[in-house]
Amino acid sequence: MTIGVSYNADIDQTKAVLMDVLLANDKVMQTPAPFVGVLEMGDSSVNFAVRPHCDPKDYWDVFFSVNEELKKALDRNAISIPFPQRDVHLIQA
């Protein structure tokens, strides 16, 4: 999973929030341990790699529930998720 957050977000806080979500999900395996790390500095966001391991039969449950819980956790912690924007300047001739 890739989660993008604002460049204004604190990296350590964001990693902790994302990891807390993984650790709270009973279908996410603890061995191998879940992983959260900075993946890249994107055009409009710092992108985190979020890697929850699970039993293959639980894949979709984990995928959807973790995505939802990640969004809720970021909202609760006031960590914004940027979205692409375009500024248009109109010039009158």
The first five atom37 places (N, CA, C, CB, O) and aatype in JSON, in Angstrom:
{
  "aatype": [12, 16, 9, 7, 19, 15, 18, 2, 0, 3, 9, 3, 5, 16, 11, 0, 19, 10, 12, 3, 19, 10, 10, 0, 2, 3, 11, 19, 12, 5, 16, 14, 0, 14, 13, 19, 7, 19, 10, 6, 12, 7, 3, 15, 15, 19, 2, 13, 0, 19, 1, 14, 8, 4, 3, 14, 11, 3, 18, 17, 3, 19, 13, 13, 15, 19, 2, 6, 6, 10, 11, 11, 0, 10, 3, 1, 2, 0, 9, 15, 9, 14, 13, 14, 5, 1, 3, 19, 8, 10, 9, 5, 0],
  "atom_mask": [
    [1, 1, 1, 1, 1],
    [1, 1, 1, 1, 1],
    [1, 1, 1, 1, 1],
    [1, 1, 1, 0, 1],
    [1, 1, 1, 1, 1],
    [1, 1, 1, 1, 1],
    [1, 1, 1, 1, 1],
    [1, 1, 1, 1, 1],
    [1, 1, 1, 1, 1],
    [1, 1, 1, 1, 1],
    [1, 1, 1, 1, 1],
    [1, 1, 1, 1, 1],
    [1, 1, 1, 1, 1],
    [1, 1, 1, 1, 1],
    [1, 1, 1, 1, 1],
    [1, 1, 1, 1, 1],
    [1, 1, 1, 1, 1],
    [1, 1, 1, 1, 1],
    [1, 1, 1, 1, 1],
    [1, 1, 1, 1, 1],
    [1, 1, 1, 1, 1],
    [1, 1, 1, 1, 1],
    [1, 1, 1, 1, 1],
    [1, 1, 1, 1, 1],
    [1, 1, 1, 1, 1],
    [1, 1, 1, 1, 1],
    [1, 1, 1, 1, 1],
    [1, 1, 1, 1, 1],
    [1, 1, 1, 1, 1],
    [1, 1, 1, 1, 1],
    [1, 1, 1, 1, 1],
    [1, 1, 1, 1, 1],
    [1, 1, 1, 1, 1],
    [1, 1, 1, 1, 1],
    [1, 1, 1, 1, 1],
    [1, 1, 1, 1, 1],
    [1, 1, 1, 0, 1],
    [1, 1, 1, 1, 1],
    [1, 1, 1, 1, 1],
    [1, 1, 1, 1, 1],
    [1, 1, 1, 1, 1],
    [1, 1, 1, 0, 1],
    [1, 1, 1, 1, 1],
    [1, 1, 1, 1, 1],
    [1, 1, 1, 1, 1],
    [1, 1, 1, 1, 1],
    [1, 1, 1, 1, 1],
    [1, 1, 1, 1, 1],
    [1, 1, 1, 1, 1],
    [1, 1, 1, 1, 1],
    [1, 1, 1, 1, 1],
    [1, 1, 1, 1, 1],
    [1, 1, 1, 1, 1],
    [1, 1, 1, 1, 1],
    [1, 1, 1, 1, 1],
    [1, 1, 1, 1, 1],
    [1, 1, 1, 1, 1],
    [1, 1, 1, 1, 1],
    [1, 1, 1, 1, 1],
    [1, 1, 1, 1, 1],
    [1, 1, 1, 1, 1],
    [1, 1, 1, 1, 1],
    [1, 1, 1, 1, 1],
    [1, 1, 1, 1, 1],
    [1, 1, 1, 1, 1],
    [1, 1, 1, 1, 1],
    [1, 1, 1, 1, 1],
    [1, 1, 1, 1, 1],
    [1, 1, 1, 1, 1],
    [1, 1, 1, 1, 1],
    [1, 1, 1, 1, 1],
    [1, 1, 1, 1, 1],
    [1, 1, 1, 1, 1],
    [1, 1, 1, 1, 1],
    [1, 1, 1, 1, 1],
    [1, 1, 1, 1, 1],
    [1, 1, 1, 1, 1],
    [1, 1, 1, 1, 1],
    [1, 1, 1, 1, 1],
    [1, 1, 1, 1, 1],
    [1, 1, 1, 1, 1],
    [1, 1, 1, 1, 1],
    [1, 1, 1, 1, 1],
    [1, 1, 1, 1, 1],
    [1, 1, 1, 1, 1],
    [1, 1, 1, 1, 1],
    [1, 1, 1, 1, 1],
    [1, 1, 1, 1, 1],
    [1, 1, 1, 1, 1],
    [1, 1, 1, 1, 1],
    [1, 1, 1, 1, 1],
    [1, 1, 1, 1, 1],
    [1, 1, 1, 1, 1]
  ],
  "atom_positions": [
    [[0.85, -1.16, 0.0], [0.0, 0.0, 0.0], [0.9, 1.23, 0.0], [-0.97, -0.01, 1.23], [1.98, 1.22, 0.6]],
    [[0.47, 2.28, -0.66], [1.19, 3.55, -0.66], [0.26, 4.61, -0.11], [1.69, 3.93, -2.09], [-0.86, 4.8, -0.6]],
    [[0.72, 5.32, 0.92], [-0.06, 6.38, 1.56], [0.72, 7.67, 1.44], [-0.38, 6.04, 3.06], [1.86, 7.76, 1.9]],
    [[0.11, 8.69, 0.81], [0.76, 9.99, 0.66], [0.24, 10.98, 1.69], [0.0, 0.0, 0.0], [-0.97, 11.07, 1.93]],
    [[1.16, 11.72, 2.3], [0.77, 12.75, 3.26], [1.46, 14.06, 2.9], [1.13, 12.32, 4.71], [2.41, 14.1, 2.12]],
    [[0.96, 15.11, 3.48], [1.49, 16.45, 3.23], [2.97, 16.54, 3.61], [0.68, 17.5, 4.01], [3.43, 15.87, 4.53]],
    [[3.69, 17.39, 2.89], [5.07, 17.66, 3.25], [5.17, 18.33, 4.62], [5.73, 18.54, 2.19], [6.25, 18.33, 5.22]],
    [[4.08, 18.9, 5.12], [4.08, 19.53, 6.44], [3.95, 18.51, 7.56], [2.95, 20.53, 6.53], [4.16, 18.84, 8.73]],
    [[3.59, 17.27, 7.23], [3.38, 16.24, 8.26], [4.71, 15.83, 8.88], [2.67, 15.02, 7.66], [5.73, 15.76, 8.2]],
    [[4.69, 15.55, 10.17], [5.85, 15.04, 10.88], [6.05, 13.57, 10.51], [5.69, 15.22, 12.44], [5.14, 12.76, 10.68]],
    [[7.22, 13.23, 10.01], [7.48, 11.86, 9.53], [7.36, 10.84, 10.66], [8.87, 11.78, 8.89], [6.73, 9.8, 10.48]],
    [[7.96, 11.12, 11.81], [7.93, 10.15, 12.91], [6.5, 9.93, 13.41], [8.82, 10.63, 14.05], [6.1, 8.8, 13.68]],
    [[5.74, 11.01, 13.54], [4.34, 10.88, 13.98], [3.54, 10.09, 12.96], [3.7, 12.27, 14.2], [2.75, 9.21, 13.32]],
    [[3.74, 10.39, 11.69], [2.99, 9.7, 10.63], [3.32, 8.21, 10.64], [3.32, 10.3, 9.26], [2.41, 7.38, 10.57]],
    [[4.59, 7.86, 10.73], [4.97, 6.44, 10.78], [4.32, 5.75, 11.97], [6.51, 6.3, 10.85], [3.84, 4.63, 11.84]],
    [[4.31, 6.4, 13.12], [3.71, 5.81, 14.32], [2.21, 5.6, 14.15], [3.98, 6.7, 15.54], [1.68, 4.56, 14.53]],
    [[1.53, 6.58, 13.59], [0.08, 6.47, 13.37], [-0.22, 5.32, 12.41], [-0.49, 7.79, 12.82], [-1.12, 4.51, 12.66]],
    [[0.53, 5.24, 11.31], [0.3, 4.18, 10.34], [0.59, 2.8, 10.95], [1.19, 4.4, 9.09], [-0.18, 1.86, 10.75]],
    [[1.68, 2.69, 11.71], [2.02, 1.42, 12.34], [0.99, 1.01, 13.38], [3.4, 1.5, 12.98], [0.66, -0.17, 13.5]],
    [[0.48, 1.97, 14.14], [-0.55, 1.66, 15.14], [-1.77, 1.01, 14.51], [-0.97, 2.94, 15.88], [-2.36, 0.09, 15.08]],
    [[-2.14, 1.48, 13.32], [-3.28, 0.88, 12.61], [-2.98, -0.58, 12.28], [-3.59, 1.67, 11.32], [-3.84, -1.44, 12.46]],
    [[-1.79, -0.84, 11.79], [-1.42, -2.22, 11.43], [-1.4, -3.12, 12.67], [-0.05, -2.25, 10.74], [-1.89, -4.25, 12.62]],
    [[-0.85, -2.63, 13.75], [-0.75, -3.44, 14.97], [-2.1, -3.7, 15.62], [0.17, -2.77, 15.95], [-2.27, -4.69, 16.33]],
    [[-3.06, -2.82, 15.38], [-4.39, -2.96, 15.98], [-5.29, -3.94, 15.22], [-5.07, -1.61, 16.04], [-6.31, -4.38, 15.74]],
    [[-4.9, -4.28, 14.0], [-5.73, -5.17, 13.18], [-5.36, -6.62, 13.48], [-5.55, -4.86, 11.66], [-4.22, -7.03, 13.26]],
    [[-6.33, -7.39, 13.98], [-6.03, -8.76, 14.4], [-5.74, -9.71, 13.25], [-7.17, -9.3, 15.19], [-5.28, -10.83, 13.48]],
    [[-6.01, -9.3, 12.01], [-5.71, -10.14, 10.85], [-4.34, -9.83, 10.23], [-6.79, -9.98, 9.8], [-3.89, -10.53, 9.33]],
    [[-3.69, -8.78, 10.73], [-2.34, -8.45, 10.27], [-1.36, -9.27, 11.1], [-2.03, -6.9, 10.38], [-1.36, -9.2, 12.33]],
    [[-0.54, -10.05, 10.42], [0.43, -10.9, 11.11], [1.49, -10.06, 11.8], [1.09, -11.87, 10.12], [1.87, -8.99, 11.33]],
    [[1.97, -10.57, 12.92], [3.07, -9.91, 13.63], [4.42, -10.51, 13.21], [2.88, -10.04, 15.15], [5.47, -9.91, 13.45]],
    [[4.38, -11.7, 12.58], [5.57, -12.33, 12.03], [5.23, -12.82, 10.64], [6.08, -13.5, 12.92], [4.39, -13.71, 10.52]],
    [[5.82, -12.3, 9.58], [6.77, -11.2, 9.62], [6.11, -9.9, 10.07], [7.42, -11.01, 8.24], [4.91, -9.68, 9.88]],
    [[6.9, -9.07, 10.67], [6.39, -7.81, 11.22], [5.87, -6.9, 10.12], [7.48, -7.09, 12.03], [6.44, -6.86, 9.02]],
    [[4.79, -6.15, 10.4], [4.35, -5.14, 9.44], [5.44, -4.08, 9.28], [3.01, -4.48, 9.89], [6.28, -3.9, 10.16]],
    [[5.4, -3.39, 8.15], [6.44, -2.41, 7.84], [5.82, -1.1, 7.4], [7.38, -2.93, 6.75], [4.84, -1.09, 6.66]],
    [[6.39, 0.0, 7.87], [6.04, 1.35, 7.41], [7.34, 2.09, 7.2], [5.1, 2.1, 8.45], [8.18, 2.15, 8.1]],
    [[7.52, 2.68, 6.01], [8.73, 3.44, 5.73], [8.49, 4.48, 4.66], [0.0, 0.0, 0.0], [7.54, 4.36, 3.88]],
    [[9.34, 5.48, 4.61], [9.22, 6.52, 3.58], [9.64, 5.9, 2.25], [10.08, 7.78, 3.92], [10.77, 5.44, 2.09]],
    [[8.72, 5.91, 1.31], [8.95, 5.32, -0.01], [9.58, 6.33, -0.96], [7.63, 4.81, -0.59], [10.55, 6.02, -1.65]],
    [[9.02, 7.55, -0.99], [9.53, 8.56, -1.92], [9.0, 9.94, -1.55], [9.15, 8.21, -3.36], [8.03, 10.09, -0.81]],
    [[9.67, 10.93, -2.1], [9.21, 12.31, -2.03], [8.51, 12.58, -3.35], [10.4, 13.33, -1.76], [9.16, 12.85, -4.36]],
    [[7.18, 12.51, -3.35], [6.42, 12.67, -4.57], [6.24, 14.13, -4.95], [0.0, 0.0, 0.0], [6.71, 15.03, -4.26]],
    [[5.55, 14.34, -6.06], [5.31, 15.71, -6.54], [4.55, 16.55, -5.53], [4.54, 15.68, -7.85], [4.85, 17.73, -5.35]],
    [[3.56, 15.95, -4.85], [2.76, 16.75, -3.92], [2.63, 16.08, -2.56], [1.39, 17.0, -4.5], [1.85, 16.54, -1.73]],
    [[3.38, 14.99, -2.33], [3.24, 14.29, -1.05], [4.5, 13.5, -0.72], [2.03, 13.37, -1.07], [5.29, 13.14, -1.59]],
    [[4.66, 13.24, 0.58], [5.65, 12.27, 1.05], [4.9, 10.94, 1.07], [6.26, 12.65, 2.48], [3.89, 10.8, 1.77]],
    [[5.39, 9.97, 0.31], [4.69, 8.7, 0.17], [5.32, 7.63, 1.06], [4.69, 8.23, -1.28], [6.54, 7.43, 1.05]],
    [[4.47, 6.97, 1.82], [4.9, 5.91, 2.72], [4.52, 4.55, 2.14], [4.28, 6.09, 4.12], [3.43, 4.39, 1.59]],
    [[5.42, 3.59, 2.26], [5.12, 2.2, 1.95], [4.55, 1.59, 3.24], [6.4, 1.42, 1.44], [5.17, 1.67, 4.3]],
    [[3.38, 1.0, 3.12], [2.72, 0.36, 4.27], [2.54, -1.1, 3.89], [1.33, 1.05, 4.62], [1.83, -1.42, 2.93]],
    [[3.18, -2.0, 4.64], [3.2, -3.42, 4.29], [2.67, -4.28, 5.42], [4.62, -3.85, 3.93], [3.43, -4.72, 6.29]],
    [[1.35, -4.54, 5.43], [0.8, -5.49, 6.4], [0.84, -6.9, 5.8], [-0.66, -5.1, 6.79], [0.39, -7.1, 4.67]],
    [[1.35, -7.86, 6.53], [1.35, -9.24, 6.07], [0.13, -9.93, 6.66], [2.68, -9.99, 6.47], [-0.24, -9.69, 7.81]],
    [[-0.49, -10.8, 5.87], [-1.67, -11.5, 6.35], [-1.79, -12.86, 5.67], [-2.94, -10.67, 6.11], [-1.09, -13.15, 4.7]],
    [[-2.68, -13.68, 6.21], [-3.0, -14.95, 5.6], [-3.68, -14.65, 4.26], [-3.93, -15.83, 6.53], [-4.51, -13.74, 4.19]],
    [[-3.34, -15.37, 3.2], [-3.94, -15.08, 1.89], [-5.48, -15.04, 1.9], [-3.48, -16.1, 0.9], [-6.07, -14.25, 1.17]],
    [[-6.11, -15.86, 2.71], [-7.58, -15.85, 2.75], [-8.14, -14.55, 3.35], [-8.09, -17.05, 3.56], [-9.31, -14.24, 3.17]],
    [[-7.3, -13.8, 4.08], [-7.73, -12.55, 4.7], [-7.32, -11.32, 3.9], [-7.16, -12.45, 6.09], [-7.55, -10.19, 4.33]],
    [[-6.71, -11.53, 2.73], [-6.12, -10.42, 1.98], [-7.1, -9.27, 1.77], [-5.63, -10.91, 0.63], [-6.79, -8.13, 2.14]],
    [[-8.26, -9.53, 1.2], [-9.19, -8.44, 0.87], [-9.76, -7.8, 2.14], [-10.33, -8.95, -0.01], [-9.95, -6.59, 2.17]],
    [[-10.03, -8.59, 3.16], [-10.5, -8.0, 4.42], [-9.45, -7.05, 4.98], [-10.82, -9.1, 5.45], [-9.78, -5.94, 5.41]],
    [[-8.2, -7.48, 4.97], [-7.12, -6.63, 5.48], [-6.95, -5.41, 4.58], [-5.8, -7.43, 5.57], [-6.81, -4.29, 5.07]],
    [[-6.95, -5.62, 3.28], [-6.76, -4.51, 2.34], [-7.78, -3.39, 2.59], [-6.87, -5.01, 0.89], [-7.4, -2.23, 2.76]],
    [[-9.06, -3.75, 2.61], [-10.1, -2.73, 2.74], [-10.17, -2.15, 4.15], [-11.45, -3.3, 2.36], [-10.32, -0.94, 4.32]],
    [[-10.06, -3.0, 5.17], [-10.17, -2.49, 6.54], [-8.96, -1.62, 6.9], [-10.3, -3.64, 7.53], [-9.12, -0.6, 7.57]],
    [[-7.77, -2.01, 6.48], [-6.58, -1.21, 6.78], [-6.64, 0.13, 6.05], [-5.3, -1.97, 6.39], [-6.32, 1.16, 6.64]],
    [[-7.05, 0.13, 4.79], [-7.18, 1.4, 4.07], [-8.14, 2.35, 4.79], [-7.68, 1.16, 2.63], [-7.83, 3.53, 4.96]],
    [[-9.28, 1.83, 5.21], [-10.26, 2.67, 5.91], [-9.7, 3.17, 7.23], [-11.55, 1.88, 6.15], [-9.83, 4.36, 7.55]],
    [[-9.09, 2.3, 8.0], [-8.55, 2.69, 9.3], [-7.37, 3.66, 9.17], [-8.11, 1.46, 10.07], [-7.2, 4.53, 10.02]],
    [[-6.57, 3.5, 8.11], [-5.48, 4.46, 7.89], [-6.02, 5.86, 7.68], [-4.62, 4.03, 6.68], [-5.52, 6.82, 8.26]],
    [[-7.05, 5.99, 6.85], [-7.65, 7.31, 6.59], [-8.21, 7.9, 7.87], [-8.76, 7.2, 5.52], [-7.98, 9.07, 8.17]],
    [[-8.94, 7.09, 8.63], [-9.53, 7.58, 9.88], [-8.44, 8.01, 10.87], [-10.42, 6.5, 10.52], [-8.58, 9.04, 11.54]],
    [[-7.38, 7.24, 10.96], [-6.29, 7.56, 11.89], [-5.57, 8.84, 11.48], [-5.29, 6.4, 11.97], [-5.23, 9.66, 12.33]],
    [[-5.34, 9.01, 10.19], [-4.71, 10.25, 9.72], [-5.6, 11.45, 10.03], [-4.41, 10.18, 8.21], [-5.12, 12.49, 10.46]],
    [[-6.91, 11.31, 9.81], [-7.85, 12.39, 10.12], [-7.82, 12.73, 11.61], [-9.27, 12.0, 9.7], [-7.76, 13.9, 11.98]],
    [[-7.87, 11.7, 12.47], [-7.86, 11.92, 13.92], [-6.61, 12.66, 14.38], [-7.97, 10.6, 14.66], [-6.64, 13.41, 15.35]],
    [[-5.53, 12.44, 13.67], [-4.24, 13.05, 14.06], [-3.9, 14.29, 13.24], [-3.13, 12.03, 13.91], [-2.77, 14.77, 13.29]],
    [[-4.88, 14.8, 12.51], [-4.71, 16.04, 11.71], [-3.53, 15.95, 10.75], [-4.52, 17.24, 12.64], [-2.81, 16.92, 10.55]],
    [[-3.34, 14.77, 10.17], [-2.3, 14.57, 9.15], [-3.02, 14.61, 7.81], [-1.5, 13.21, 9.36], [-3.82, 13.72, 7.51]],
    [[-2.72, 15.62, 7.01], [-3.49, 15.8, 5.77], [-2.94, 14.96, 4.63], [-3.49, 17.27, 5.38], [-1.75, 14.69, 4.52]],
    [[-3.87, 14.57, 3.78], [-3.55, 13.82, 2.57], [-3.75, 14.8, 1.41], [-4.46, 12.52, 2.41], [-4.88, 15.19, 1.12]],
    [[-2.68, 15.19, 0.74], [-2.82, 16.15, -0.35], [-3.44, 15.51, -1.59], [-1.45, 16.73, -0.71], [-3.46, 14.29, -1.75]],
    [[-3.95, 16.35, -2.44], [-4.49, 15.87, -3.7], [-4.0, 16.8, -4.79], [-6.06, 15.81, -3.67], [-3.73, 17.97, -4.53]],
    [[-3.88, 16.3, -6.01], [-3.38, 17.14, -7.1], [-4.28, 18.36, -7.31], [-3.28, 16.33, -8.41], [-5.5, 18.26, -7.29]],
    [[-3.65, 19.48, -7.52], [-4.37, 20.73, -7.77], [-3.69, 21.46, -8.92], [-4.43, 21.62, -6.5], [-2.49, 21.28, -9.16]],
    [[-4.44, 22.25, -9.6], [-3.89, 23.04, -10.69], [-4.39, 24.47, -10.53], [-4.28, 22.45, -12.08], [-5.59, 24.71, -10.39]],
    [[-3.48, 25.4, -10.57], [-3.84, 26.82, -10.56], [-3.94, 27.3, -12.0], [-2.8, 27.66, -9.75], [-3.04, 27.09, -12.81]],
    [[-5.05, 27.95, -12.29], [-5.27, 28.5, -13.62], [-5.32, 30.02, -13.49], [-6.59, 27.94, -14.28], [-6.1, 30.56, -12.71]],
    [[-4.48, 30.69, -14.26], [-4.44, 32.16, -14.26], [-5.0, 32.64, -15.59], [-2.97, 32.7, -14.03], [-4.48, 32.31, -16.65]],
    [[-6.06, 33.43, -15.51], [-6.67, 34.0, -16.72], [-6.09, 35.38, -16.95], [-8.22, 34.06, -16.59], [-6.08, 36.23, -16.06]],
    [[-5.61, 35.59, -18.14], [-5.03, 36.88, -18.5], [-5.89, 37.49, -19.6], [-3.52, 36.73, -18.96], [-6.09, 36.89, -20.66]],
    [[-6.39, 38.68, -19.33], [-7.2, 39.35, -20.35], [-6.29, 40.09, -21.3], [-8.22, 40.33, -19.71], [-5.37, 40.8, -20.88]],
    [[-6.55, 39.9, -22.58], [-5.7, 40.54, -23.59], [-6.14, 41.94, -23.86], [-5.69, 39.74, -24.88], [-5.54, 42.63, -24.69]]
  ]
}
